Amino acid sequence: MSLTNFVKRVRDIMRNDAGINGDAQRIEQMAWMLFLKVYDEKENDWDMDEDNYLSIIPEPCRWRNWAVDDRSGKAITGDTLLNFVNNTLFPVLKGQNAIDVRDGAEIEGIVVSKETPIKKAIVQTTFEDANNYMKDGVLLRQIVNIIDELELGDYEESHAFGEIYETILKELQSAGSSGEYYTPRAVTDFMAKMISPQIGERVADFACGTGGFLTSWLKELAPKVKNTDDQEKFGESIYGIEKKQFPYMLCITNMLLHGIDIPRIYHDNFLLRDVLDYTVDDQFEVVLMNPPYGGNEKTEVKNHFPSDLASSETADLFMSVIMYRLKKNGRAAVILPDGFLFGTDNAKVAIKKKLFSEYNLHTVIRMPHSVFSPYTSITTNILFFDKTEPTKETWFYRLDMPEGYKNFSKTKPMELKHFDSVIEWWNNREEINVDGFDKAKKYSAEELAIRNYNIDLCGYPHEEEDILPPKELIQQYQEKRASLNADIDRILAQITAILGINLTEEE
């Protein structure tokens, strides 16, 4: 089939259905059907590779037995199809017994235990909180037929659809709050490239969303596969956790499309475990991720952390767990907002002190604003560190907006080529000063400790005024105020230390 207009065809049909409201629901509706189609194709492969392969999905609920229209006029449609999906298919895949509306037979819900192989268990976890929004069975049949036309058993078409799937995920950027699940591909590709994956290593993303970092890792690692042993290690090289159901479903499908037969992706809350309970077996050679930020965690979550690291800010907590789960000699690349760099509250300082004293934070890339546009204009940074030795020096590099760009946008997104200057500088580092402002500069760990680990360095000197939504504007002003307060506190501390004044006693 022609893949170029696949998304448009599906979207145009769904717009006529009264049950679907907006792009977020359209994508979610498409997602569970794509999962079942992709999973059915995978089962063809597993059936050929394994003796006596048995699907976890009961026969009447397998895609091939209800979705495929052989044009004989026997395919279910209309109210019958809608009734089957809502009252037979979904209950069974969620693990509940149900009646087959077509013939009245009882079908047992799928059963998952600790012994269930991952590639089978993912069916139930994928459908745990999935929804069918469509209310018109005729339109639903049309969508099912379009999806079934995909020839995913064909390598070329499967690869091409992998690219189409990326465009579907990109639609999340403009689908309301769902945008939080998508990190621009240029950013994930750059981070994977600089991390330089090796055969035999495992990468972890503890808030993996739709799997962008994992697919970039696989793309970077694939050329290094030389034999069947390498291929096996390639398939075992990813690990992800996603708290929310919808992006979890998208990620599982993404991994299956990228040739991962056993997607080690788990539907869980990464923060609900005591960090001191992690052992060497829980650690990874590489961590690549963009932790959620801007959220405040409850006391229940903070209790899983040592008191000095128990921040209320979600990104801070993720940063702590990342450090606990990085193997000796492992390396990490993590996206964090400006607030982490300049924050001088007790928890942030403790986290950064641990980072500098136990890990080697060798590089901080300051990214321009609007990288995550239109979801947020909050400025972010990429921290590259490894677990080799305490930090001796840290390089800061400011990535400026490309010439001719005022903002990144949906029509002018960030591209990998915009990182060319960083990649060129990476292996031949030198300090750079432009118009009196540092663009690239090296600081010793001692210099950063004196600043009380305020590492807001090589920032942007000429900021264009941007009109933001009120909520983002308030958050931006709060971050700027916190940054100024941190600078004032640091300078006052230095002055009073020089003068030998104890401000508490003076008061």
Helices and strands as residue ranges (DSSP letters): H 6-14, H 23-49, G 59-61, H 63-66, H 78-84, I 85-89, H 90-93, E 98-99, E 106-107, H 118-127, H 137-148, H 155-170, G 171-174, G 176-181, H 185-195, E 203-205, H 212-221, G 222-224, H 228-235, E 238-242, H 245-257, E 265-267, G 275-277, G 280-282, E 284-289, H 299-302, G 307-309, H 314-324, E 326-337, H 338-342, H 346-358, E 360-366, E 380-386, E 393-398, G 416-419, H 420-426, E 432-434, E 437-444, H 445-450, H 470-499, H 503-506
